Structure formats: C-alpha cells, structure tokens
Amino acid sequence: MYSSLLHLLRSLIVGLAFSAVLFLATVLPTQGFSSDRGTPPLTGEDRAAILQYVIRDIFNPKRNYEGSHYLFADGARSEWLPRIPNFNLILINRQQLESLEVPYYVIRLKPSAHSVNVTVTLYDKSGERDPELELYYQFRRIKGKWRGIPKGGWGR
C-alpha cells in the first residue's frame, strides 16, 4: 500500500512539473521579443530605414506619376518619409484612412526571425476591398544595414 501511494505521489509531482513547464513555454511571452515567438522587435530606426527604401523604390519618376500620394503605415512618423523631388508624400492616420476619397498606399511590415517582409497595397479609394496593386519586398540585416529585395507583385 505504501508503495502504491508513493507511486501516485510521484506521478502527481511529475504531472504538475510537466504542466508548469508547458505553461511557461506557451503562455508567458519572451521578454525583448515581439508577439511572434523568436522574432526580434523592430526599432524606430529599423522601421524608418525599411520604409525609406520602399518609398524611394515606389516613388521614382520612371515608375510612378509625380504629385501628391497618400501613405498609411501603422506606427510611422512623418519625419521618416524621404524627401523626393516632385512627389508630395502625405502620411495619414487610421481615422483619415476611413474617410479618404483618393487612392492611397498601405505599407505593412511583418518581421520574422531572420527578415522583414513588406507588403505595399494601393487602394483606389476608401471603402474598396479590392486593391489595385500589391508589391512585395523582403529585407535582411547585412553587416548592420537593412538590404531590400523586391519580390514582385501584381496590379490591375
């Protein structure tokens, strides 16, 4: 009887220890990382460098018409936008996005463990679900600098 009680107690302790380890591994966030496990967070400098590369690539007189263009990038700051001659780049917030009646670009950054994937979507006007254009980029940090690679895209 004593040995069966001891066996039951050992099983209970092992089960509780396993549950605690499982809880710690799945529920508690890893400090210093974003919500995706193992993904380092992007600093403001990182976001600015990546946005500037993408914006300079898109707003090139050989590829895009000059004039005013509206951009939405969650968490971006207007000082991060590069100055490009003959292009008036206007950063809008989420509230303005809902009421905008002109074409606008949405730039999304998605960090992963070794790179940052960027999607640029052009919408014709507010309220439309179907994009006019979508472009893809991938960025990797090489020797302390972000290097971007256009990965293609599509458009109507």
N, C-alpha and C positions, 0 to 999 in steps of 0.2 A: 504494500500500500504506500509506504514511504517513497519508494522508487517511482511509482506512477505519479504521485504528487510532485515530486522533483522534476520529472519529465514534463508535466503540464506547466509548471512554473517556468522552466527553460524555454518551452515553446512560446509561452506568453511574452517573455522578455525578448526573444528573437523577433517575434512578430511586431512588437512595439518599436524595437530598434529599426526594423526594416521600414515600418510606416513613417517613422521620424525622418529617415534618410530620404525616402520617396517624397515626403512633404517638402523638405528643404530643397531638393533638386528640382521640383516642378513648380512650386508656388512662390517661393521667395525670389525676388528679382536679383540679378547680378549687379552689384554696385559698379558704377562707372561705365555701364553699357546701356544701349537703348533697349526698347521692349523686345526686339528680336534678339534671342539669346546669342551671344558671341559677336554681336555687331557693335563696333565702337561708335559712339555718338559723333556726329559732325559738329565741328565748332563753327562759329560765325565766319571765321576766315576760310574754312573749308567750303562752306556754302557759297560765300562770295566769289571765291576763285572758280568754282564749278559753274555758277550762274553766269559769270562774266564770259567764260569760254563759250558756253551755249549761246548766249545772246549775241556775241560777236559773230559766231558762225551763222546764225539765222538772219541777222540784220546786216547783211552785206549787200551793197548796191547791185551786185551781179545776181543775187538770189531773191531779193525782196524789194518791194516798192518803197520809196522814201516817203517820209511823213510821220504821222502820229500812229503809234502802236500801243495797245494796252496789254499789260502783263500781270498775271497773278501767280505768285509763288509764295506758298504759305511760309510765314516767318521771315520773308525777305525784307530788306531795308532799301530805301530809295538810293542811299549812298553806294550801294553795291552795284547799281546799274552803270555800265560803262557809258561814256560819252562817245557817241558815234555821229560824225557829221551828217547832216540832212535827215537824221532819224530822231524823232521826239518819242522817247520811251517813257511810258507812264505806268507806274506801279499802282495797282488797285488793290483794295482790300476785299474781304468776303462780302461785305454789305454792298459795295459798289458793283461787284460781280453779278449780283442778283438783279440789278436794275439796268445794267448796261445794254444799250441797243446797237452796239457796233461790234465788229469782230474783236476777239481777244484771245490771248495765248495763256494757257495754263501750263506751268512748269512744275513737274513733280520729281523730287529726289528720293530715291529709295536705297539707303545704304544696306550693304550686305557685308559679310565677314571680310572680303578682300577687295571689294569695289563698290562703286556707287552707280546705280542705273538711273538714267534720267529719261523721262518721257515729256515731250513737248506736244501739246494738243492745241490746235487752232479751232475755235468755235466761231461760227458765222455771226451769231448774236445770242443774247441771253435767252435762256429757256429752251434752246435746242439741245437735244440729246446726242445727235449725230455730229461728230467732228468733221471738219473739212480736211484736216491734215493731222498726221501724227508722225513725229520724228523720235528716234531712239539714239541714246548715247550711252557709253559706258566709260567710267573714269576709274583710274587706278593711281595710287600714290607711288611715284617712282623717284627715288632719291630726294624725298621730301617735297616734291611738287606733284600737283594733280595733272595727269595726262588724259586727255579725252580722245575717244574714238567714236566717230559717227557710226551707228549700227544700222542705218537705213530708216525706212519709214514708208508711208503711203499717203496719198491725197486724192481728192476728187478732181 
